[in-house]
């Protein structure tokens, strides 16, 4: 399988982005991989510290390794939102392809020093691992929020991006560009959408000169995704949309089979529902790629 860095470079040349989908159980993982196989594009499986604590860091790495051997598409694994050096090192030793080193809640200078320390540590374990750093406020929690903090309106500046990249030697930058973690209830209902600052993305891309990640992608306007990719976004994170589909389809499956107790009869509709969400997003993120292939 090709390295993650090479896949990102190729997708960037083709005006496509790598879809990143968080998993916390085998149902979600099966759905994400099945969708990527169906759409026939690379995929990045992600797990935050909480998700890794529940599923198991080494267990998830082993599951992904098996799924890679069974499928012909590139399947990569990312340690999402890692807030300690120990957790970053654990993910690198477990064989993850990338680590999101997230000290963005700290003052800028401390974020720089802690991030650089983690970058050096995981690169010593695996020189080809991709290190991602984060600056700016995009909230916390891939869940349903009642309101939005005004802090997410404070966007990352191009100068902050350039300085952070130069000081930390990260491979990927996650800036604040109007995105936020989680979704409002109105977004779940489809009444409202998140909107991104496309101009700021382009400015940060030029200043940083490295791959860019969009966190908190759930609930974002489709056209904004397409424009963000054109402006320089390389990886797009989706989590809350999967969790909503997981919960709703599980409730529906239980309600339709009130006396059923066999998990492998209850859970297939949940896999199918989450797979549908992932497939839709993968097709959107790879619109230009699929269009190019059709004309080759």
DAQUINOR-V844421 format. One record per residue. RES is the residue in one letter. SS is DSSP state (2 for helix, 1 for strand, 0 for the rest). OMEGA is omega in whole degrees, -180 to 180 (NA if undefined). BURIAL is # if it has 9 or more other C-alpha atoms within 8 Angstrom, else .. Layout:
{{RES,SS,OMEGA,BURIAL} {RES,SS,OMEGA,BURIAL}}
//
This chain:
{{X,0,-180,.} {X,0,179,.} {X,0,-179,.} {X,2,-180,#} {X,2,-179,.} {X,2,178,.} {X,2,178,#} {X,2,179,#} {X,2,180,.} {X,2,179,.} {X,2,179,#} {X,2,178,#} {X,2,-177,.} {X,0,180,#} {X,0,177,#} {X,0,179,#} {X,0,179,#} {X,1,177,#} {X,1,180,#} {X,1,-176,#} {X,1,-177,#} {X,1,179,#} {X,0,177,#} {X,0,177,#} {X,0,-177,.} {X,2,178,.} {X,2,180,#} {X,2,-179,#} {X,2,179,#} {X,2,-179,#} {X,2,-179,#} {X,2,-179,#} {X,2,180,#} {X,2,179,#} {X,2,-180,#} {X,2,177,#} {X,2,-179,#} {X,2,-179,.} {X,2,179,#} {X,0,177,.} {X,0,176,#} {X,0,179,#} {X,1,178,#} {X,1,177,#} {X,1,-178,#} {X,1,175,#} {X,1,178,#} {X,0,178,#} {X,2,180,#} {X,2,179,.} {X,2,178,#} {X,2,178,#} {X,2,-178,.} {X,2,-175,.} {X,2,-178,#} {X,0,-178,#} {X,2,-179,#} {X,2,178,.} {X,2,179,.} {X,2,179,#} {X,2,180,#} {X,2,179,.} {X,2,-180,.} {X,2,179,#} {X,2,179,.} {X,2,-178,.} {X,2,175,#} {X,2,-177,#} {X,2,-177,.} {X,2,-176,.} {X,0,-175,.} {X,0,180,.} {X,0,176,#} {X,0,177,#} {X,1,-177,#} {X,1,-176,#} {X,1,-176,#} {X,1,174,#} {X,1,-174,#} {X,1,175,#} {X,1,-179,#} {X,1,-169,#} {X,0,178,#} {X,0,178,.} {X,2,-178,#} {X,2,-179,.} {X,2,178,#} {X,2,179,#} {X,2,179,#} {X,2,-180,#} {X,2,179,#} {X,2,180,#} {X,2,-180,.} {X,2,177,#} {X,0,177,.} {X,0,-179,#} {X,0,-178,#} {X,1,177,#} {X,1,173,#} {X,1,-180,#} {X,1,-171,#} {X,0,172,#} {X,0,-174,#} {X,0,178,#} {X,0,-179,.} {X,0,173,.} {X,0,-173,.} {X,2,-176,.} {X,2,179,.} {X,2,175,.} {X,2,179,#} {X,2,-175,#} {X,2,-180,#} {X,2,179,#} {X,2,-180,#} {X,2,178,#} {X,2,-180,#} {X,2,177,#} {X,2,-180,#} {X,2,-177,.} {X,2,-177,#} {X,2,177,#} {X,2,177,#} {X,2,178,.} {X,2,-179,#} {X,0,-177,.} {X,0,-177,.} {X,0,179,.} {X,0,179,#} {X,1,179,#} {X,1,178,#} {X,1,176,#} {X,1,-175,#} {X,1,174,#} {X,0,-179,#} {X,0,-176,#} {X,0,176,#} {X,0,177,#} {X,0,180,.} {X,0,173,.} {X,0,176,.} {X,0,-175,#} {X,0,-179,#} {X,1,-179,#} {X,1,178,#} {X,0,-178,.} {X,0,-178,.} {X,0,177,.} {X,0,178,.} {X,2,-178,.} {X,2,-177,.} {X,2,177,#} {X,2,178,.} {X,0,-174,#} {X,0,172,#} {X,0,178,#} {X,0,178,.} {X,2,-179,#} {X,2,176,.} {X,2,-179,.} {X,2,-179,#} {X,2,-179,#} {X,2,-178,.} {X,2,180,#} {X,2,-179,#} {X,2,-174,.} {X,2,-173,.} {X,2,-177,#} {X,0,176,.} {X,0,178,#} {X,0,-175,#} {X,1,179,#} {X,1,175,#} {X,1,-179,#} {X,0,172,#} {X,0,-175,#} {X,0,-178,#} {X,0,180,#} {X,0,176,#} {X,0,178,#} {X,0,177,#} {X,0,180,#} {X,1,169,#} {X,1,178,#} {X,2,180,#} {X,2,177,.} {X,2,178,#} {X,2,-180,#} {X,0,180,.} {X,0,-178,.} {X,0,179,.} {X,0,179,.} {X,0,171,#} {X,1,176,#} {X,0,-175,#} {X,0,175,#} {X,0,-175,.} {X,2,180,#} {X,2,-180,.} {X,2,176,#} {X,2,-180,#} {X,2,180,#} {X,2,180,#} {X,2,179,#} {X,2,-179,#} {X,2,-178,.} {X,2,-176,#} {X,2,178,#} {X,0,179,.} {X,0,178,.} {X,1,179,#} {X,1,177,#} {X,1,173,#} {X,1,174,#} {X,0,176,#} {X,0,-176,#} {X,0,-176,#} {X,0,177,#} {X,0,-179,#} {X,1,178,#} {X,0,-177,#} {X,2,-178,.} {X,2,177,.} {X,2,176,#} {X,2,-178,#} {X,2,-180,#} {X,2,179,#} {X,2,177,#} {X,2,179,#} {X,2,-179,.} {X,2,176,#} {X,0,177,#} {X,1,-176,#} {X,1,-180,#} {X,1,179,#} {X,1,-179,#} {X,1,174,#} {X,1,179,#} {X,0,-175,#} {X,2,179,#} {X,2,178,#} {X,2,-179,#} {X,2,178,#} {X,2,179,#} {X,2,179,#} {X,2,-177,#} {X,2,-177,.} {X,2,-178,.} {X,2,176,#} {X,2,177,#} {X,2,-180,.} {X,2,-180,.} {X,2,178,#} {X,2,-179,#} {X,2,-178,.} {X,2,179,.} {X,0,-171,.} {X,0,-178,.} {X,0,-178,.} {X,0,178,.} {X,0,-177,.} {X,0,-176,.} {X,2,-175,.} {X,2,171,.} {X,2,-179,.} {X,2,-168,#} {X,0,180,#} {X,2,177,.} {X,2,178,#} {X,2,176,#} {X,2,-178,#} {X,2,-179,#} {X,2,179,#} {X,2,179,#} {X,2,-180,#} {X,2,178,#} {X,2,-179,#} {X,2,-180,#} {X,2,-180,#} {X,2,-180,.} {X,2,180,#} {X,2,178,#} {X,2,179,#} {X,2,-178,#} {X,2,-178,#} {X,0,-178,#} {X,2,-178,#} {X,2,179,#} {X,2,-179,#} {X,2,178,#} {X,2,179,.} {X,2,-179,#} {X,2,-179,.} {X,2,-177,.} {X,0,179,.} {X,0,NA,.}}
//
